[in-house]
């Protein structure tokens, strides 16, 4: 498992939404180190492109605000999740 991630939670269905970065259709998510269903404002990582997005009301995906971008920049679990997706997709990352 990637550094900073102990386990991946049970998959959860969410309303169909589109990644605000790559436009991938997404209708599910899994928690990092929990099985919780997402709430508005929670972060997620696109399984297709590795970009971080947030859930809005109605659990649709949206781009992060500037404040949220600063918040996730230091979250080791989010960074590890992004690295894991990019590694799985064979994409380069910093």
Biotite code that builds the C-alpha atoms (Angstrom):
import biotite.structure as struc

atoms = struc.array([
    struc.Atom([0.000, 0.000, 0.000], chain_id="A", res_id=1, res_name="UNK", atom_name="CA", element="C"),
    struc.Atom([1.227, 3.527, -0.725], chain_id="A", res_id=2, res_name="UNK", atom_name="CA", element="C"),
    struc.Atom([2.927, 5.474, 2.076], chain_id="A", res_id=3, res_name="UNK", atom_name="CA", element="C"),
    struc.Atom([0.379, 7.305, 4.225], chain_id="A", res_id=4, res_name="UNK", atom_name="CA", element="C"),
    struc.Atom([-2.439, 4.861, 3.395], chain_id="A", res_id=5, res_name="UNK", atom_name="CA", element="C"),
    struc.Atom([-3.169, 1.976, 5.754], chain_id="A", res_id=6, res_name="UNK", atom_name="CA", element="C"),
    struc.Atom([-6.173, 0.565, 3.892], chain_id="A", res_id=7, res_name="UNK", atom_name="CA", element="C"),
    struc.Atom([-8.832, 1.401, 1.320], chain_id="A", res_id=8, res_name="UNK", atom_name="CA", element="C"),
    struc.Atom([-12.409, 1.369, 2.518], chain_id="A", res_id=9, res_name="UNK", atom_name="CA", element="C"),
    struc.Atom([-15.424, -0.385, 1.087], chain_id="A", res_id=10, res_name="UNK", atom_name="CA", element="C"),
    struc.Atom([-16.647, 1.018, -2.229], chain_id="A", res_id=11, res_name="UNK", atom_name="CA", element="C"),
    struc.Atom([-19.574, 3.446, -2.081], chain_id="A", res_id=12, res_name="UNK", atom_name="CA", element="C"),
    struc.Atom([-21.961, 4.408, -4.888], chain_id="A", res_id=13, res_name="UNK", atom_name="CA", element="C"),
    struc.Atom([-22.438, 8.134, -5.459], chain_id="A", res_id=14, res_name="UNK", atom_name="CA", element="C"),
    struc.Atom([-24.528, 9.954, -8.075], chain_id="A", res_id=15, res_name="UNK", atom_name="CA", element="C"),
    struc.Atom([-22.975, 9.928, -11.538], chain_id="A", res_id=16, res_name="UNK", atom_name="CA", element="C"),
    struc.Atom([-20.634, 12.866, -11.882], chain_id="A", res_id=17, res_name="UNK", atom_name="CA", element="C"),
    struc.Atom([-17.736, 13.906, -14.092], chain_id="A", res_id=18, res_name="UNK", atom_name="CA", element="C"),
    struc.Atom([-14.162, 14.635, -13.099], chain_id="A", res_id=19, res_name="UNK", atom_name="CA", element="C"),
    struc.Atom([-13.746, 18.416, -13.394], chain_id="A", res_id=20, res_name="UNK", atom_name="CA", element="C"),
    struc.Atom([-10.220, 17.844, -14.748], chain_id="A", res_id=21, res_name="UNK", atom_name="CA", element="C"),
    struc.Atom([-10.483, 14.987, -17.294], chain_id="A", res_id=22, res_name="UNK", atom_name="CA", element="C"),
    struc.Atom([-14.285, 14.612, -17.646], chain_id="A", res_id=23, res_name="UNK", atom_name="CA", element="C"),
    struc.Atom([-14.197, 10.899, -16.698], chain_id="A", res_id=24, res_name="UNK", atom_name="CA", element="C"),
    struc.Atom([-17.596, 9.487, -15.633], chain_id="A", res_id=25, res_name="UNK", atom_name="CA", element="C"),
    struc.Atom([-17.446, 8.548, -11.956], chain_id="A", res_id=26, res_name="UNK", atom_name="CA", element="C"),
    struc.Atom([-20.157, 6.947, -9.823], chain_id="A", res_id=27, res_name="UNK", atom_name="CA", element="C"),
    struc.Atom([-18.274, 5.396, -6.933], chain_id="A", res_id=28, res_name="UNK", atom_name="CA", element="C"),
    struc.Atom([-15.614, 6.096, -4.355], chain_id="A", res_id=29, res_name="UNK", atom_name="CA", element="C"),
    struc.Atom([-13.730, 4.465, -1.500], chain_id="A", res_id=30, res_name="UNK", atom_name="CA", element="C"),
    struc.Atom([-12.450, 6.077, 1.667], chain_id="A", res_id=31, res_name="UNK", atom_name="CA", element="C"),
    struc.Atom([-8.798, 6.210, 2.618], chain_id="A", res_id=32, res_name="UNK", atom_name="CA", element="C"),
    struc.Atom([-8.508, 4.480, 5.993], chain_id="A", res_id=33, res_name="UNK", atom_name="CA", element="C"),
    struc.Atom([-12.308, 4.457, 6.479], chain_id="A", res_id=34, res_name="UNK", atom_name="CA", element="C"),
    struc.Atom([-15.582, 3.078, 5.110], chain_id="A", res_id=35, res_name="UNK", atom_name="CA", element="C"),
    struc.Atom([-17.500, 6.341, 5.479], chain_id="A", res_id=36, res_name="UNK", atom_name="CA", element="C"),
    struc.Atom([-19.832, 7.614, 2.801], chain_id="A", res_id=37, res_name="UNK", atom_name="CA", element="C"),
    struc.Atom([-18.554, 10.969, 1.476], chain_id="A", res_id=38, res_name="UNK", atom_name="CA", element="C"),
    struc.Atom([-20.019, 14.262, 2.616], chain_id="A", res_id=39, res_name="UNK", atom_name="CA", element="C"),
    struc.Atom([-20.076, 17.578, 0.754], chain_id="A", res_id=40, res_name="UNK", atom_name="CA", element="C"),
    struc.Atom([-16.638, 19.161, 1.074], chain_id="A", res_id=41, res_name="UNK", atom_name="CA", element="C"),
    struc.Atom([-14.790, 15.838, 1.287], chain_id="A", res_id=42, res_name="UNK", atom_name="CA", element="C"),
    struc.Atom([-11.930, 15.331, -1.153], chain_id="A", res_id=43, res_name="UNK", atom_name="CA", element="C"),
    struc.Atom([-11.642, 12.583, -3.728], chain_id="A", res_id=44, res_name="UNK", atom_name="CA", element="C"),
    struc.Atom([-9.049, 11.466, -6.259], chain_id="A", res_id=45, res_name="UNK", atom_name="CA", element="C"),
    struc.Atom([-10.065, 10.713, -9.839], chain_id="A", res_id=46, res_name="UNK", atom_name="CA", element="C"),
    struc.Atom([-9.195, 7.090, -10.606], chain_id="A", res_id=47, res_name="UNK", atom_name="CA", element="C"),
    struc.Atom([-8.620, 8.040, -14.261], chain_id="A", res_id=48, res_name="UNK", atom_name="CA", element="C"),
    struc.Atom([-6.332, 11.088, -14.079], chain_id="A", res_id=49, res_name="UNK", atom_name="CA", element="C"),
    struc.Atom([-5.274, 11.318, -10.420], chain_id="A", res_id=50, res_name="UNK", atom_name="CA", element="C"),
    struc.Atom([-6.580, 14.865, -9.949], chain_id="A", res_id=51, res_name="UNK", atom_name="CA", element="C"),
    struc.Atom([-8.040, 15.879, -6.603], chain_id="A", res_id=52, res_name="UNK", atom_name="CA", element="C"),
    struc.Atom([-11.621, 17.146, -6.559], chain_id="A", res_id=53, res_name="UNK", atom_name="CA", element="C"),
    struc.Atom([-14.217, 17.810, -3.868], chain_id="A", res_id=54, res_name="UNK", atom_name="CA", element="C"),
    struc.Atom([-17.776, 16.635, -3.419], chain_id="A", res_id=55, res_name="UNK", atom_name="CA", element="C"),
    struc.Atom([-20.398, 19.377, -3.656], chain_id="A", res_id=56, res_name="UNK", atom_name="CA", element="C"),
    struc.Atom([-23.943, 19.235, -2.329], chain_id="A", res_id=57, res_name="UNK", atom_name="CA", element="C"),
    struc.Atom([-25.595, 16.320, -4.045], chain_id="A", res_id=58, res_name="UNK", atom_name="CA", element="C"),
    struc.Atom([-22.182, 14.596, -4.080], chain_id="A", res_id=59, res_name="UNK", atom_name="CA", element="C"),
    struc.Atom([-21.282, 15.918, -7.520], chain_id="A", res_id=60, res_name="UNK", atom_name="CA", element="C"),
    struc.Atom([-17.608, 16.641, -8.177], chain_id="A", res_id=61, res_name="UNK", atom_name="CA", element="C"),
    struc.Atom([-16.143, 20.138, -8.375], chain_id="A", res_id=62, res_name="UNK", atom_name="CA", element="C"),
    struc.Atom([-12.718, 21.744, -8.590], chain_id="A", res_id=63, res_name="UNK", atom_name="CA", element="C"),
    struc.Atom([-10.980, 22.636, -5.343], chain_id="A", res_id=64, res_name="UNK", atom_name="CA", element="C"),
    struc.Atom([-11.004, 26.193, -4.063], chain_id="A", res_id=65, res_name="UNK", atom_name="CA", element="C"),
    struc.Atom([-7.635, 27.893, -3.476], chain_id="A", res_id=66, res_name="UNK", atom_name="CA", element="C"),
    struc.Atom([-8.018, 27.254, 0.271], chain_id="A", res_id=67, res_name="UNK", atom_name="CA", element="C"),
    struc.Atom([-8.745, 23.565, -0.345], chain_id="A", res_id=68, res_name="UNK", atom_name="CA", element="C"),
    struc.Atom([-5.739, 23.307, -2.667], chain_id="A", res_id=69, res_name="UNK", atom_name="CA", element="C"),
    struc.Atom([-3.506, 24.550, 0.169], chain_id="A", res_id=70, res_name="UNK", atom_name="CA", element="C"),
    struc.Atom([-5.202, 22.139, 2.580], chain_id="A", res_id=71, res_name="UNK", atom_name="CA", element="C"),
    struc.Atom([-4.620, 19.015, 0.463], chain_id="A", res_id=72, res_name="UNK", atom_name="CA", element="C"),
    struc.Atom([-1.067, 20.038, -0.462], chain_id="A", res_id=73, res_name="UNK", atom_name="CA", element="C"),
    struc.Atom([0.084, 18.907, 2.992], chain_id="A", res_id=74, res_name="UNK", atom_name="CA", element="C"),
    struc.Atom([-2.190, 15.881, 3.455], chain_id="A", res_id=75, res_name="UNK", atom_name="CA", element="C"),
    struc.Atom([0.020, 12.787, 3.168], chain_id="A", res_id=76, res_name="UNK", atom_name="CA", element="C"),
    struc.Atom([-2.970, 10.479, 2.601], chain_id="A", res_id=77, res_name="UNK", atom_name="CA", element="C"),
    struc.Atom([-4.168, 12.543, -0.369], chain_id="A", res_id=78, res_name="UNK", atom_name="CA", element="C"),
    struc.Atom([-0.663, 12.796, -1.819], chain_id="A", res_id=79, res_name="UNK", atom_name="CA", element="C"),
    struc.Atom([-0.169, 9.040, -1.403], chain_id="A", res_id=80, res_name="UNK", atom_name="CA", element="C"),
    struc.Atom([-3.509, 8.392, -3.110], chain_id="A", res_id=81, res_name="UNK", atom_name="CA", element="C"),
    struc.Atom([-2.577, 10.599, -6.060], chain_id="A", res_id=82, res_name="UNK", atom_name="CA", element="C"),
    struc.Atom([0.802, 8.824, -6.359], chain_id="A", res_id=83, res_name="UNK", atom_name="CA", element="C"),
    struc.Atom([-0.926, 5.418, -6.255], chain_id="A", res_id=84, res_name="UNK", atom_name="CA", element="C"),
    struc.Atom([-3.349, 6.352, -9.066], chain_id="A", res_id=85, res_name="UNK", atom_name="CA", element="C"),
    struc.Atom([-0.586, 7.829, -11.215], chain_id="A", res_id=86, res_name="UNK", atom_name="CA", element="C"),
    struc.Atom([1.648, 4.774, -10.607], chain_id="A", res_id=87, res_name="UNK", atom_name="CA", element="C"),
    struc.Atom([-1.218, 2.433, -11.552], chain_id="A", res_id=88, res_name="UNK", atom_name="CA", element="C"),
    struc.Atom([-1.813, 4.450, -14.740], chain_id="A", res_id=89, res_name="UNK", atom_name="CA", element="C"),
    struc.Atom([1.905, 4.563, -15.565], chain_id="A", res_id=90, res_name="UNK", atom_name="CA", element="C"),
    struc.Atom([1.956, 8.364, -15.399], chain_id="A", res_id=91, res_name="UNK", atom_name="CA", element="C"),
    struc.Atom([4.823, 10.477, -14.067], chain_id="A", res_id=92, res_name="UNK", atom_name="CA", element="C"),
    struc.Atom([4.471, 12.488, -10.901], chain_id="A", res_id=93, res_name="UNK", atom_name="CA", element="C"),
    struc.Atom([6.626, 14.690, -8.678], chain_id="A", res_id=94, res_name="UNK", atom_name="CA", element="C"),
])
